[in-house]
Amino acid sequence: MHQSSCATIRESIWDYLSGGLSAPVRAGIECHLKLCRECEIYRAEVQSLRAGLRHLPLRRVPSTVQARLFGIARREHARHLASQNFSTWRVGLETRIRQFFDNLLKPFAVPAAGGILTSFLCFGVIVNTLHLPPEWDEDMPVGYSTEVTIDELTPFSFSGRDVLVKLTVDASGRVTNYEPQESNPTAEELQEIGNLVLYSTFTPATRLGRPVASKRLFSIRHLRGKG
Amino acid sequence: MTGTSYLNLTAVLTPEQEAALADQRLIAALQATDQDAYETLIRRFQGPVYNLAWRLLNDPSDASDVVQEVFLKIFRNVGNFRGESSLRTWVYRIAVNESHNRRRWLFRHRRGETGLEETFEDSDGRERPLVDGGETPFDFTMNREAQLLLEEGLSAVSPVFRAALVLREVDGLSYEEIAEILEVSIGTVKSRILRGREALRRYLSNRLEPAPSLQLLPRMLK
């Protein structure tokens, strides 16, 4: 027998035995089976197998399962009947709608939480790079305080001894008071010191960039030079 | 007008038409919330569904769970059943899908689990049978051995092929019905059945060596 022919016949044996083939095909198979002993043995095997499968015993459904099934039927029957009642149907509908809205955001909960956590993480990573150092060069030196300085001394001379004077200079650079700090000066010395400080010009002290009134000690000395 | 009547009340229905009509009545009764229809449906399909689930899962307790799930789904969805397929096809499709879902669940959750429950069944998961006086102990033993071997062979076939094979060879469904149940084309069904048959035949041939051919049920064939 031709090998491919046997393979084709064997593929059709199951349908042949179940009676699902047309008459000419059946006749062809029967003719082949009469001539080919191997295919006939195969047919007998398949027939035995088919019979075995068809006669497999039906297992009885356990009584506990049957009882549960009838319980399910009764419960579902009652549920269907209840659903036909309008008030019950309305309550059920309200419950379903409420559950729907309660569950609406659930699919977004995990992605949203993940997004927030990721944003915190990213912010934590880049936060150090957000620090901008101050550019001191372009700014005013407002952090400094300056003291009173003498712009120009008066041409009046002072003939007395060396003396230490505390001057009070207001915000406009005018001397508002002076106090000799050492020994008791004479009236003439006081007059000369007064002329000296009142006719000299001062730059007022500053604080945070603004001129302010302040006090400062000045030493008045005689310098003697030769030549 | 004295012409021909178009309503032939005496028409004889074929068994298939009668079955289809009975299905339609049952579905209508279920949709009308008839308590008896619920019980009729259970009595009619509990056995086939239970056996199908058992053969697909090889476990009685899983089959019991699947049967309950299947009927719960049927009762909850019978209102949406449009009659585009037969009732049997619809029920079997739910059973096959539930069995596949169950197997997937078992694969994920219950690998290596050992049950401790004592059941009223023998070691092969069968209910203890009542002794039937219709056959001799020898025939009973021989038939039982052959059946056990067949069951063993079926369980050794891949689940994808097994579903098609059981529906065709055990439950006797047509290729079209199986295609509808498994939601695949008829060509795929034929291919799966062919491969399932060959796998089963090969398994049994290996087990029955060195016997030259399968002689599974000598009494039945006679």
HADDOCK unambig.tbl for C-alpha pairs under 7 A between the chains (distance, minus, plus):
assign (segid A and resid 45 and name CA) (segid B and resid 213 and name CA) 6.09 0.50 0.50
assign (segid A and resid 45 and name CA) (segid B and resid 214 and name CA) 5.04 0.50 0.50
assign (segid A and resid 48 and name CA) (segid B and resid 214 and name CA) 6.78 0.50 0.50
assign (segid A and resid 48 and name CA) (segid B and resid 215 and name CA) 6.23 0.50 0.50
assign (segid A and resid 48 and name CA) (segid B and resid 216 and name CA) 6.00 0.50 0.50
assign (segid A and resid 48 and name CA) (segid B and resid 217 and name CA) 6.60 0.50 0.50
assign (segid A and resid 49 and name CA) (segid B and resid 216 and name CA) 6.74 0.50 0.50
assign (segid A and resid 50 and name CA) (segid B and resid 169 and name CA) 6.77 0.50 0.50
assign (segid A and resid 52 and name CA) (segid B and resid 216 and name CA) 6.48 0.50 0.50
assign (segid A and resid 52 and name CA) (segid B and resid 217 and name CA) 6.11 0.50 0.50
assign (segid A and resid 53 and name CA) (segid B and resid 169 and name CA) 6.25 0.50 0.50
assign (segid A and resid 53 and name CA) (segid B and resid 170 and name CA) 5.44 0.50 0.50
assign (segid A and resid 54 and name CA) (segid B and resid 169 and name CA) 6.41 0.50 0.50
assign (segid A and resid 54 and name CA) (segid B and resid 170 and name CA) 5.03 0.50 0.50
assign (segid A and resid 56 and name CA) (segid B and resid 147 and name CA) 6.27 0.50 0.50
assign (segid A and resid 58 and name CA) (segid B and resid 51 and name CA) 6.54 0.50 0.50
assign (segid A and resid 59 and name CA) (segid B and resid 51 and name CA) 6.28 0.50 0.50
assign (segid A and resid 60 and name CA) (segid B and resid 47 and name CA) 6.68 0.50 0.50
assign (segid A and resid 61 and name CA) (segid B and resid 47 and name CA) 6.11 0.50 0.50
assign (segid A and resid 61 and name CA) (segid B and resid 50 and name CA) 6.57 0.50 0.50
assign (segid A and resid 65 and name CA) (segid B and resid 64 and name CA) 6.25 0.50 0.50
assign (segid A and resid 69 and name CA) (segid B and resid 68 and name CA) 6.13 0.50 0.50
assign (segid A and resid 70 and name CA) (segid B and resid 39 and name CA) 6.84 0.50 0.50
assign (segid A and resid 72 and name CA) (segid B and resid 72 and name CA) 6.79 0.50 0.50
assign (segid A and resid 73 and name CA) (segid B and resid 38 and name CA) 5.94 0.50 0.50
assign (segid A and resid 76 and name CA) (segid B and resid 75 and name CA) 6.63 0.50 0.50
assign (segid A and resid 77 and name CA) (segid B and resid 33 and name CA) 6.35 0.50 0.50
assign (segid A and resid 77 and name CA) (segid B and resid 35 and name CA) 6.48 0.50 0.50
assign (segid A and resid 80 and name CA) (segid B and resid 33 and name CA) 6.71 0.50 0.50
